[in-house]
Amino acid sequence: MVDTKDLIKASLDAGRDLLRSPAASDLAKAKAKSSPTPVLVPIRSLGPGHRDRINRHLLALDEHDRYLRFGYLANDEQITRYTDGLNFERDDIFGVYNRKLELIAMAHLAFSSSAECKSCAEFGVSVLKQARGRGYGSRLFDRAVMHARNEGVELMFIHALSENTAMLKIAHNAGATVERDGSESEAHLRLPPATLDSRMSEIVETQFAEMDYKLKSQAKQFWDFLAGLQATRRGEREAHDKSAP
Ligand SMILES: CC(C)(COP(=O)(O)OP(=O)(O)OC[C@H]1O[C@@H](n2cnc3c(N)ncnc32)[C@H](O)[C@@H]1OP(=O)(O)O)[C@@H](O)C(=O)NCCC(=O)NCCS
């Protein structure tokens, strides 16, 4: 559950980072590698307007990651077909954006349409290599669990290859039962019913993620504008130097 003080701290931390220039931010990023995961990760619910960025995120996965994510070595065409086929009405897609508005992590919560398992959902996730080990995978899982609970889901499934230690750890840490069957594993997590707390937490987290995205968009526009100005000035200076006798 989210505490108000955690939310305020997370907002302040996010705001502070956005005011750094991109170069200073790279330095800060190197420093942050050794620091703990932020208390609250802004996780946004993605709609059809994000399809291109979702596709770009998935295409950036290397062969091994594609194999782990889809259970087979998906080529670019298969990934694009998967992205084109995403059903935003039925399912929920969550994402984490960096300050350059690149989708660095995303999760797909697919709701079952089968008559035998009406209150079931399946979870799939991917985090770009450079953003791993910071807790994004776990946070996306928590976010999906909270949303699934609030939507009345009772059982959440995760299919993973048995070699996928990180994914199985996320499931195990959340209390899921993991069954190994050779190279494949299946985990299932029984979800408690929604409560006022779980509903309020989701509202707060959604608002926080929207605010974070708006701030990032404005900061990006600002830094792009500054970069444009600097490029123009540099061009003018070079033209002046060339024309000088
Ligand atoms: C699986 C994946 C999403 C994990 O993302 P992540 O953001 O690095 O995960 P987290 O930082 O939240 O770490 C989750 C847990 O796994 C552990 N972990 C992370 N990477 C690990 C690794 N390479 N080996 C062993 N454990 C690892 C972490 O220590 C953490 O456990 P802890 O909380 O007990 O310390 C990411 O590795 C990925 O995108 N893999 C490719 C796609 C994939 O496998 N998807 C899952 C199948 S649907």
The ligand as a Gaussian input file, in Angstrom:
#p B3LYP/6-31G(d) Opt

LIG

0 1
 C       12.438000     -10.875000     -15.673000
 C       12.660000      -9.376000     -15.698000
 C       11.352000      -8.705000     -16.105000
 C       13.107000      -8.883000     -14.314000
 O       13.159000      -7.484000     -14.319000
 P       13.988000      -6.636000     -13.243000
 O       13.466000      -5.250000     -13.269000
 O       15.435000      -6.795000     -13.473000
 O       13.586000      -7.375000     -11.882000
 P       13.761000      -6.838000     -10.400000
 O       14.849000      -5.820000     -10.350000
 O       12.423000      -6.444000      -9.891000
 O       14.260000      -8.149000      -9.641000
 C       13.355000      -9.174000      -9.310000
 C       14.048000     -10.238000      -8.464000
 O       14.874000     -11.033000      -9.298000
 C       16.224000     -10.962000      -8.861000
 N       17.031000     -10.926000     -10.069000
 C       17.076000      -9.931000     -10.991000
 N       17.885000     -10.305000     -11.985000
 C       18.362000     -11.532000     -11.680000
 C       19.233000     -12.426000     -12.334000
 N       19.795000     -12.129000     -13.503000
 N       19.484000     -13.619000     -11.730000
 C       18.935000     -13.934000     -10.549000
 N       18.075000     -13.125000      -9.882000
 C       17.804000     -11.932000     -10.455000
 C       16.316000      -9.702000      -8.018000
 O       17.351000      -9.780000      -7.059000
 C       14.949000      -9.655000      -7.396000
 O       14.859000     -10.550000      -6.296000
 P       14.808000     -10.000000      -4.791000
 O       13.678000      -8.978000      -4.766000
 O       14.522000     -11.219000      -3.979000
 O       16.142000      -9.369000      -4.546000
 C       13.794000      -8.980000     -16.734000
 O       14.945000      -9.714000     -16.424000
 C       13.412000      -9.207000     -18.190000
 O       12.814000      -8.327000     -18.827000
 N       13.746000     -10.395000     -18.765000
 C       13.441000     -10.680000     -20.154000
 C       11.951000     -10.947000     -20.373000
 C       11.414000     -11.964000     -19.381000
 O       12.086000     -12.869000     -18.960000
 N       10.131000     -11.812000     -19.023000
 C        9.497000     -12.687000     -18.054000
 C        8.684000     -13.745000     -18.697000
 S        7.060000     -13.194000     -18.964000

